[in-house]
Amino acid sequence: RSTYKELREYIQPGDIVVLMPEYIIFWSKEILEGNDVVLAQWMEYDLNQLRLVDPDRVPMLILTMAQIKATRQFASLFLDADLDRGIYNSQNFNSHGDFIGQVSADKPIKNLQIDPYFNSSDYYMETYHFFEQFNLDAKSKGAVVYFEFPASRALNCKVTGKERLEEFYSTLLNWTTIPVLTELNEICYPNSYFFDTNYHLNGVGRRVMTERIIKDLLPLLP
């Protein structure tokens, strides 16, 4: 929620915003709100972002930041320079802070989990309300918001089931006024397009999805 609140502050007239949240945010309150560890790491390099969370959470977030820093310093004395993070080391990030370790990959680097994208049809309604308000705020500023499905792995789509994916799609259309870019029958990609998670595309998958989004956006551009 906090990252979208921050984004909302920078929206300008004529902007086109493409929302692509992972599915879990639609059924998990913790993911929508952000747990203390995730938020503390996100805010660590810009304490001004504390303004985006409930004031009651600020003391715990500051304490969590201090704990993370202390743990990091301690671990760096006994572990390798990358703190045992595997592929997530400084060499695999560009100057903008984007992870680029998957760019040259053309297949998964490990066996990925076979989990459904939705564990139940009991969706967290607050997520839909939040994104709809985000959409209305953007419209009031003269911007346009679109929803795009995240990169979806074919095997996980199969385990989730067509009926449940369709239910999510219809719920999104019923509970928000955000137009959807891509048709439901185009969202699932071959398993070989993924890198190290069920959302994280490798170089081949990244190129295919980028080209698809461009194709879908072109008719909507001024």
Number of C-alpha atoms within 10 A of each C-alpha: 15 18 14 13 15 13 11 16 10 9 18 15 12 13 15 17 16 16 18 12 14 14 16 16 18 20 21 16 16 11 15 18 16 17 12 18 14 14 19 24 15 16 16 19 9 9 11 9 17 19 12 15 17 10 9 8 11 16 9 13 22 17 12 19 20 14 14 16 13 11 11 12 12 11 14 13 10 9 10 10 12 13 15 12 9 7 14 14 14 13 11 14 14 11 7 6 9 9 16 15 18 22 16 10 17 16 18 19 14 10 9 16 11 14 14 15 21 20 12 10 12 9 18 15 14 14 20 20 13 16 21 18 14 18 23 18 17 23 17 12 14 14 17 21 22 17 18 19 20 16 22 23 24 17 19 21 20 15 14 18 14 13 9 18 18 13 12 17 15 11 15 19 14 11 14 16 15 20 14 18 18 17 11 13 9 10 17 17 19 11 18 16 26 28 26 17 15 21 16 18 28 24 19 18 24 18 13 13 17 11 12 15 14 10 13 16 15 9 8 9 7 5
